[in-house]
Amino acid sequence: MCGRYHQHKPRELLELMFEIGEAIGDPDVFEARAEIRPTNFAPVIRALADGVRTLSMLRWGLVPNWARDTKIASNCINARSETAPERPAFRDAVRARRCIIPATGFWEWKDVGLKKKVKYEVRPSGPSGSIAAECFALAGLWARWQPPDGGPELLTFSLLTTEANTTMSALHDRMPVLLPPEAFELWLDPNQQDLGPLARFVVPSPPDWLTVRLAEVDG
């Protein structure tokens, strides 16, 4: 599943592409990132109760509000769409705290034997003229965690995954859920707690929405 991605779009362009109404936090921290790893902070799009979309920095690796510490985050960088509604770490977020993570690409490693792994880069290639042609809108879940010692609140996120489409299946049996632009409003709406209407978006993307290229060989 997805464990590394990049986000090269500047803040101003993300705000335009995703119709952001409010950017939260210091604008200087929204720099483009060549590689985003678990525990890194990254741009995340959420919606307020009135529908206004916000862009803010959240840490990758979801920490549910009931957790005693942040150790659980390492097991919550990805959430399987099939089981997330039942898992304690994700079930509340699935219903009321969904988000979108913009990404200009992600990496997958394929084990080819003889202690060698091949690194592939996956880039967007959706319909011409749409957001999906130049930026992935990764479906995600987010959570708000308050340290027991009363320290600063921590906002975290997880990437939602589904079965791989035919493009991705040669590398992995899973892939991130890629949202089409028409899904954004409903997906982000915190008042949309009935999961039925969302199910049609939590599926493998069309195969031609992704382009795969060899990045490097390890080992």
C-alpha positions in Angstrom: 0.0 0.0 0.0 1.0 3.6 -0.3 3.9 4.6 2.0 5.5 7.5 0.1 4.1 10.2 -2.1 5.0 13.6 -3.4 3.1 16.9 -3.7 4.7 19.5 -6.0 1.8 21.9 -6.3 2.3 25.3 -4.6 -0.3 26.4 -2.0 -1.9 29.0 -4.3 -2.5 26.5 -7.0 -4.0 23.9 -4.6 -6.4 26.6 -3.3 -7.5 27.3 -6.9 -7.8 23.7 -8.0 -9.7 22.5 -5.0 -11.8 25.7 -4.4 -10.4 26.3 -1.0 -12.2 28.8 1.1 -9.8 29.1 4.0 -6.1 28.2 4.4 -5.3 27.4 8.1 -1.9 27.9 9.5 1.4 29.6 8.4 1.4 29.9 4.6 5.2 29.3 4.6 4.7 25.7 5.7 2.8 24.8 2.6 5.9 24.3 0.5 6.0 21.6 -2.3 7.5 18.3 -1.1 9.5 15.9 -3.1 8.8 13.0 -0.7 6.2 12.7 2.0 6.6 9.9 4.5 4.6 8.7 7.5 4.9 11.1 10.5 5.5 14.0 8.0 3.0 16.9 7.9 1.3 17.4 4.6 -1.5 19.5 3.0 -5.0 18.1 3.7 -8.3 19.4 2.5 -11.3 19.2 4.8 -14.7 20.9 5.0 -16.3 22.9 7.8 -19.9 22.3 8.8 -21.1 25.0 6.4 -19.3 23.4 3.5 -16.3 25.8 3.3 -13.2 23.9 2.3 -10.1 24.3 4.3 -6.4 23.6 3.5 -4.2 22.8 6.5 -1.2 20.7 7.5 -1.9 17.4 9.2 0.5 14.6 10.2 0.4 11.3 8.3 -0.5 8.4 10.5 -4.0 8.6 12.1 -4.2 8.8 15.9 -7.8 8.3 17.2 -9.0 10.5 20.0 -9.1 7.5 22.5 -5.4 6.6 22.0 -3.1 7.0 25.0 -0.2 8.0 22.8 0.8 8.3 19.2 2.3 4.8 18.7 -0.8 3.6 16.9 0.0 6.0 14.1 2.5 3.6 12.5 -0.4 1.1 11.9 -2.8 3.7 10.6 -1.0 5.3 7.7 -3.5 3.4 5.4 -7.1 2.4 6.0 -8.7 -0.5 4.1 -12.0 0.8 2.7 -13.6 -2.6 3.1 -13.0 -2.7 6.9 -12.6 0.9 8.0 -16.2 1.4 8.9 -15.9 -1.4 11.6 -12.4 -0.7 12.9 -12.3 1.2 16.1 -9.5 3.5 14.9 -11.4 4.6 11.7 -15.1 4.0 12.1 -16.0 7.5 13.5 -13.8 9.2 10.9 -15.4 7.3 8.0 -18.7 8.8 8.9 -17.8 12.4 9.8 -14.2 13.2 9.2 -13.3 12.5 5.6 -10.7 14.4 3.8 -8.8 14.8 0.5 -5.0 14.6 0.3 -3.6 16.2 -2.9 -0.6 14.3 -4.4 1.3 14.7 -7.7 2.4 11.1 -7.5 3.3 8.2 -5.2 5.7 5.3 -5.2 5.4 1.5 -4.9 8.2 -1.1 -4.5 8.0 -4.5 -6.2 10.1 -7.4 -4.9 11.7 -9.1 -7.9 13.7 -11.7 -6.0 17.5 -12.0 -5.3 17.1 -9.4 -2.6 16.2 -6.7 -5.2 13.3 -4.3 -5.1 12.2 -2.2 -8.0 10.8 1.3 -7.2 8.0 2.6 -9.4 6.6 6.1 -9.6 2.8 6.4 -10.2 1.6 9.7 -11.7 -1.8 11.1 -12.6 -3.1 10.8 -16.1 -6.8 11.4 -15.7 -9.2 13.1 -18.2 -7.6 16.1 -20.0 -8.6 19.4 -18.5 -9.6 18.0 -15.1 -7.8 18.0 -11.8 -7.2 14.2 -12.2 -4.9 15.0 -15.2 -2.3 16.6 -13.0 -3.0 15.9 -9.3 -4.4 12.9 -7.4 -7.2 13.6 -5.0 -6.5 10.8 -2.5 -9.4 9.9 -0.3 -8.5 10.1 3.4 -9.7 10.1 7.0 -8.6 12.5 9.7 -8.7 12.6 13.5 -8.2 15.1 16.3 -6.0 13.9 19.3 -5.4 15.6 22.6 -2.3 14.5 24.5 -3.2 13.3 28.1 -0.7 15.9 29.5 -2.7 18.7 28.0 -0.2 19.5 25.3 -1.0 20.9 21.9 -3.8 19.2 19.9 -2.6 17.0 17.0 -4.4 16.6 13.7 -3.6 13.4 11.8 -4.7 11.6 8.7 -4.8 8.2 7.0 -5.0 7.3 3.3 -8.0 5.1 2.2 -7.1 2.1 0.0 -9.1 -0.2 -2.3 -8.3 -3.2 -4.6 -5.8 -2.4 -7.3 -7.0 -1.7 -10.8 -5.3 -3.4 -13.8 -2.6 -0.7 -14.0 -1.6 -1.1 -10.4 -2.1 -4.9 -10.0 1.3 -5.6 -11.5 2.9 -3.8 -8.6 0.6 -4.4 -5.6 -2.9 -5.8 -4.8 -4.0 -2.5 -3.3 -4.0 1.1 -4.3 -5.2 4.5 -2.9 -8.7 5.5 -3.5 -8.6 8.3 -6.2 -11.6 10.6 -6.0 -13.0 12.2 -9.2 -13.8 15.9 -8.9 -17.6 15.2 -8.8 -17.1 13.3 -5.6 -15.4 16.2 -3.7 -18.4 17.9 -2.2 -20.2 14.8 -0.9 -17.0 13.2 0.3 -15.9 16.2 2.4 -19.4 16.9 3.8 -19.2 16.1 7.6 -23.0 16.0 7.7 -23.1 13.1 5.1 -22.9 10.3 7.6 -24.8 7.7 5.5 -22.1 5.8 3.7 -24.4 4.4 1.0 -24.1 7.4 -1.4 -20.3 7.4 -1.0 -19.8 3.8 -1.9 -19.6 4.5 -5.7 -16.5 6.6 -5.1 -14.6 4.0 -3.0 -13.6 1.8 -5.9 -10.5 1.2 -8.0 -10.0 4.1 -10.4 -10.1 3.7 -14.2 -6.8 2.2 -15.3 -5.9 5.1 -17.6 -6.0 7.5 -14.6 -2.5 6.4 -13.7 0.9 6.2 -15.5 3.6 4.0 -14.0 7.3 4.4 -14.7 10.4 2.8 -13.4 12.1 5.0 -10.8 15.1 2.9 -9.5 16.3 -0.6 -8.5 17.4 -1.3 -4.9 19.8 -4.1 -4.1 
